[in-house]
């Protein structure tokens, strides 16, 4: 049972007072008897309460009419909102389906490329007839007659057992030394966890025909890191090295182009780097494949530049070469066939950025800044650190 509202109680009290005053007036002024005066007072109370009920009903009716009118006004807006929600849900489901399909296609393409890599590795291992456990003595044999053969065994073992790690070295803007990009490098581990740098195994890898496999694995590790990084740190690029063996492997390069044509979102994050010497010896077929990658949007970096006269800057610009790397020693004192003070500016006019590498002292930083270089790389800014496929490059490097 609901209690009476405060306003109703107040009205009843007022009506009772009015009835009482009416009865009292009837007794004293009109000379009515008590019974008639009481009936008159009750009649006044009843009439007043009836009018109160009628007023309440009319007020409630007005409120209902106003509410219905408001609902009629809001109904089209509610319908529009529901339609928008329905469209958004449909679009989200469509996007999720498309994203899942894209990821499935990406995975199939990656598995196809990885299958090609493993088939080549398996064929090479069968030809060499080297067991993977022969790598355990690689480090002890360095410097002896068995060094080359054992390093090759270490390479095959590391490739087979996924002991090729991704390392990152920062590329900074000068003079602020803010990290702008990273170069991806590979390192090998033996079964005891000892780390080998490219200088330890690169010659043996070339002789064994394994350099392209190392490049390919480094590429996949780089792509994995880029995807984990996602939209964070926009503008940061990963420089991934490619050897002459990979660049001249027509089958692999064709499959790589086909794969990356479906991965255009990587174009703003991934830069392919190769040396100036390798570029000079590339056949036209390889140049055409690189041009196809450039058409998709991928950029290139030329490393180990020693003589600018050997480079056609206009042609490199058409190939979407965006970065040139030159060792600090060569940039400061080598015969580069260019006026050093305008080299960086000249490259900028062709859409390229000069990166001075192997910077190890503050004095070198001051000298390259005087010549106009705006980007640097070297142990002074950070040594290569394990990336390990993390979503964000090592914090020590930043």
C-alpha positions in Angstrom: 0.0 0.0 0.0 1.6 3.2 -1.1 1.6 6.3 1.3 -0.4 9.4 0.2 1.7 12.1 -1.4 2.5 15.2 0.6 0.5 17.4 -1.7 -2.6 15.2 -1.4 -2.4 15.1 2.4 -2.1 18.9 2.4 -5.1 19.2 0.1 -7.2 16.9 2.3 -6.4 18.9 5.4 -7.4 22.1 3.6 -10.6 20.6 2.4 -11.4 19.4 5.9 -10.8 22.9 7.3 -13.0 24.4 4.6 -15.8 21.9 5.4 -15.5 22.6 9.1 -15.6 26.4 8.6 -18.7 25.9 6.3 -20.5 23.9 9.0 -19.5 26.4 11.6 -20.8 29.2 9.5 -24.1 27.4 8.9 -24.6 27.0 12.6 -23.7 30.5 13.7 -24.7 32.6 10.7 -27.5 30.8 8.9 -29.1 29.3 12.0 -28.9 25.7 10.7 -29.3 22.8 13.0 -26.3 20.7 13.8 -27.1 17.8 11.4 -27.8 20.1 8.5 -24.6 22.1 9.2 -22.5 18.9 9.3 -24.0 17.6 6.1 -23.3 21.0 4.4 -19.7 20.8 5.6 -19.3 17.2 4.4 -20.7 18.3 1.0 -18.2 21.0 0.7 -15.4 18.6 1.5 -16.7 16.0 -1.0 -17.1 18.6 -3.7 -13.6 20.0 -3.1 -12.0 16.5 -3.2 -14.0 15.6 -6.4 -12.6 18.8 -8.0 -9.1 17.8 -6.8 -9.5 14.4 -8.4 -10.8 15.9 -11.7 -7.9 18.4 -11.7 -5.4 15.6 -11.1 -6.8 13.4 -13.9 -6.8 16.3 -16.3 -3.2 17.1 -15.3 -2.1 13.5 -15.7 -3.8 13.5 -19.1 -1.9 16.5 -20.2 1.3 14.9 -19.1 0.6 11.7 -21.0 -0.2 13.7 -24.1 3.0 15.6 -23.7 5.0 12.4 -23.2 3.4 10.7 -26.2 4.1 13.8 -28.3 7.8 13.8 -27.1 8.1 10.1 -28.0 6.7 10.7 -31.4 9.2 13.5 -31.9 12.1 11.3 -30.6 11.1 8.1 -32.5 12.6 9.1 -35.9 15.9 10.1 -34.1 15.9 6.7 -32.2 15.3 4.9 -35.5 18.2 6.7 -37.0 20.5 5.9 -34.1 19.5 2.2 -34.3 20.3 2.3 -38.0 23.7 3.9 -37.3 24.4 1.2 -34.7 23.4 -1.5 -37.1 25.6 -0.1 -39.9 28.5 0.2 -37.5 28.1 -3.3 -36.3 27.9 -4.5 -39.9 31.0 -2.6 -40.8 32.9 -3.9 -37.8 32.0 -7.5 -38.7 33.0 -6.8 -42.3 36.3 -5.3 -41.2 37.0 -8.2 -38.8 36.2 -10.7 -41.6 38.5 -8.9 -44.0 41.3 -8.6 -41.4 41.0 -12.3 -40.7 41.1 -13.1 -44.4 44.1 -10.8 -44.8 46.0 -12.4 -41.9 45.2 -15.9 -43.3 46.6 -14.8 -46.7 49.6 -13.2 -45.0 50.3 -16.4 -43.1 50.0 -18.5 -46.2 52.4 -16.3 -48.1 54.9 -16.3 -45.2 54.7 -20.1 -44.8 55.3 -20.4 -48.6 58.4 -18.3 -48.4 59.6 -20.0 -45.2 59.0 -23.4 -46.9 61.3 -22.3 -49.8 64.0 -21.3 -47.3 63.8 -24.6 -45.5 63.9 -26.6 -48.7 67.0 -24.8 -49.8 68.6 -25.2 -46.4 67.7 -28.9 -46.3 69.1 -29.4 -49.8 72.3 -27.6 -48.9 72.7 -29.7 -45.7 72.2 -32.9 -47.7 74.8 -31.9 -50.2 77.3 -30.9 -47.5 76.5 -34.0 -45.4 77.2 -32.1 -42.2 75.3 -33.1 -39.0 73.9 -30.4 -36.8 75.8 -31.6 -33.8 79.1 -30.7 -35.5 78.5 -27.1 -34.5 79.3 -27.6 -30.8 83.0 -27.3 -31.4 82.9 -24.3 -33.7 84.2 -21.7 -31.2 87.1 -23.9 -30.1 88.1 -24.4 -33.6 88.2 -20.8 -34.7 91.8 -19.9 -35.7 92.7 -23.5 -36.5 92.5 -25.5 -39.8 88.9 -26.7 -39.1 87.6 -23.1 -38.4 85.8 -22.6 -41.8 84.2 -26.0 -41.9 83.0 -25.8 -38.3 81.6 -22.2 -38.7 79.6 -23.5 -41.7 78.3 -26.3 -39.5 77.4 -23.7 -36.8 75.5 -21.8 -39.5 73.5 -24.8 -40.5 72.8 -25.8 -36.9 71.8 -22.2 -36.0 69.4 -22.0 -39.0 67.9 -25.4 -38.3 67.4 -24.8 -34.5 66.4 -21.1 -34.7 69.5 -19.7 -33.1 69.7 -16.7 -35.4 68.7 -13.7 -33.4 67.6 -10.2 -34.3 69.7 -7.3 -33.0 68.9 -3.6 -33.4 71.2 -0.6 -33.6 69.8 2.9 -33.4 70.1 5.6 -36.1 69.9 9.0 -34.5 69.2 12.6 -35.6 72.0 15.1 -34.9 72.6 17.1 -32.8 69.7 16.0 -30.6 70.7 12.3 -30.8 67.1 11.3 -30.8 66.5 7.8 -32.1 64.8 8.0 -35.4 65.3 4.5 -37.0 66.9 1.1 -36.3 69.2 -1.1 -38.3 68.3 -4.8 -38.0 71.4 -7.1 -37.7 71.7 -10.9 -37.3 73.7 -12.7 -34.6 74.3 -16.4 -34.2 74.3 -18.4 -31.0 75.9 -21.8 -30.5 74.4 -24.5 -28.3 76.2 -23.0 -25.3 74.7 -19.5 -25.9 77.9 -17.9 -27.2 77.2 -15.1 -29.7 78.9 -14.8 -33.1 78.9 -11.5 -35.1 78.8 -11.4 -38.9 82.6 -10.9 -39.0 82.9 -14.3 -37.5 80.8 -16.2 -40.0 80.1 -14.0 -43.1 82.9 -15.4 -45.3 82.0 -19.0 -44.4 78.3 -18.3 -45.0 79.1 -17.0 -48.5 81.2 -20.0 -49.3 78.4 -22.3 -48.0 75.7 -20.4 -49.9 73.9 -19.6 -46.7 74.0 -15.8 -46.8 70.6 -15.4 -48.5 69.1 -17.7 -45.9 70.4 -15.5 -43.1 69.0 -12.5 -44.9 65.6 -14.1 -45.4 65.4 -15.1 -41.7 66.4 -11.6 -40.7 63.7 -10.2 -42.9 61.0 -12.3 -41.2 62.2 -11.4 -37.8 62.1 -7.7 -38.8 58.5 -8.1 -40.2 57.5 -9.8 -37.0 58.9 -6.9 -34.9 57.2 -4.3 -37.1 53.8 -6.0 -36.7 54.2 -6.2 -32.9 55.2 -2.6 -32.8 51.9 -1.7 -34.6 50.9 2.0 -34.7 53.3 2.9 -31.9 56.3 5.2 -32.7 55.1 6.2 -36.1 57.8 7.1 -38.5 60.3 4.7 -37.0 61.8 2.5 -39.8 63.6 -0.8 -39.6 66.6 -1.1 -42.0 66.9 -4.7 -43.2 70.1 -5.8 -44.9 70.1 -7.8 -48.1 73.2 -9.5 -49.5 74.2 -9.8 -53.1 73.2 -13.5 -53.0 69.6 -12.6 -52.1 69.4 -9.8 -54.6 70.6 -12.0 -57.5 68.4 -15.0 -56.5 65.7 -14.5 -59.1 63.3 -17.1 -57.6 63.5 -15.8 -54.1 63.3 -12.1 -55.2 60.3 -12.8 -57.3 58.5 -14.5 -54.4 59.5 -11.7 -52.1 58.0 -9.1 -54.4 54.8 -11.1 -54.7 54.7 -11.4 -50.9 55.3 -7.7 -50.2 52.8 -6.6 -52.8 50.2 -8.0 -50.3 51.9 -6.3 -47.4 51.9 -2.7 -48.4 51.3 -1.5 -44.9 54.9 -2.5 -44.2 56.2 0.0 -46.8 56.3 2.9 -44.3 58.2 0.8 -41.7 60.6 -1.4 -43.7 63.7 -0.2 -45.6 65.9 -2.6 -47.6 69.6 -1.9 -47.4 72.4 -3.2 -49.6 75.9 -2.1 -50.3 77.0 0.3 -53.1 79.3 -2.4 -54.4 76.5 -5.0 -54.7 74.3 -2.4 -56.4 76.9 -1.7 -59.0 77.0 -5.4 -59.9 73.3 -6.2 -60.0 71.9 -7.5 -63.2 69.0 -5.6 -64.9 66.5 -8.4 -63.8 67.3 -7.7 -60.2 67.0 -3.9 -60.7 63.6 -4.5 -62.3 62.5 -6.4 -59.2 63.7 -3.7 -57.0 61.8 -1.2 -59.1 58.7 -3.2 -58.6 59.2 -3.0 -54.8 59.7 0.7 -55.2 56.4 1.0 -57.1 54.6 -0.7 -54.2 56.1 1.9 -51.9 59.2 0.3 -50.3 62.3 2.4 -49.9 66.0 1.5 -50.1 69.2 2.4 -48.3 72.7 2.2 -49.9 75.4 1.3 -47.4 79.2 1.5 -47.6 79.2 4.4 -50.1 82.9 5.3 -50.8 82.8 7.2 -54.1 79.9 9.4 -55.0 81.1 9.6 -58.6 80.0 6.0 -59.0 76.4 6.8 -58.1 73.7 8.1 -60.5 71.6 10.1 -58.0 68.8 10.7 -60.4 68.5 7.0 -61.2 68.7 6.1 -57.4 65.9 8.6 -56.7 63.7 6.9 -59.4 64.4 3.6 -57.6 63.1 5.1 -54.4 66.5 5.1 -52.7 65.9 7.3 -49.6 69.0 6.9 -47.6 72.8 6.8 -48.3 75.3 5.6 -45.6 78.9 6.6 -45.5 81.5 5.8 -42.9 82.6 8.8 -40.8 86.3 8.4 -41.8 85.4 8.4 -45.5 83.0 11.3 -45.1 85.6 13.4 -43.2 88.8 12.6 -45.1 88.2 10.1 -48.0 88.2 10.9 -51.7 84.5 11.0 -52.2 84.5 13.0 -55.5 82.1 15.6 -54.0 82.3 18.8 -52.0 81.7 17.6 -48.5 80.1 20.8 -47.3 77.2 20.4 -49.8 76.9 16.6 -50.0 74.1 16.3 -47.5 72.2 19.2 -49.1 72.7 17.7 -52.6 71.3 14.4 -51.4 68.3 16.1 -49.8 67.5 17.8 -53.1 67.2 14.2 -54.6 65.0 13.1 -51.7 67.7 11.2 -49.9 69.1 11.4 -46.4 72.8 11.0 -45.6 73.6 8.8 -42.6 77.1 8.9 -41.3 78.1 5.6 -39.8 80.7 4.3 -37.4 80.6 7.4 -35.2 82.4 6.6 -32.0 83.5 9.9 -30.5 81.9 13.3 -29.7 84.6 15.0 -31.7 83.5 13.1 -34.8 79.9 14.2 -34.1 81.0 17.9 -34.1 83.0 17.4 -37.3 80.2 15.8 -39.3 77.7 18.4 -38.0 80.0 21.1 -39.4 79.7 19.5 -42.8 75.9 19.5 -42.6 75.2 15.8 -41.8 71.9 15.4 -39.8 71.8 11.7 -39.1 74.4 9.3 -37.5 74.9 5.8 -36.5 77.6 4.2 -34.4 78.6 2.8 -31.0 78.6 6.3 -29.5 74.8 6.2 -29.8 74.3 2.6 -29.0 75.7 -0.8 -29.8 73.5 -3.5 -31.4 71.1 -4.9 -28.7 68.8 -8.0 -28.9 65.4 -7.2 -30.3 64.1 -10.7 -29.5 60.9 -10.0 -31.4 59.7 -7.6 -28.7 56.9 -5.2 -29.4 59.1 -2.2 -28.6 62.9 -2.0 -29.3 65.1 -2.2 -26.2 64.6 0.7 -23.9 68.3 1.1 -23.4 68.6 2.1 -27.1 66.1 4.9 -26.8 
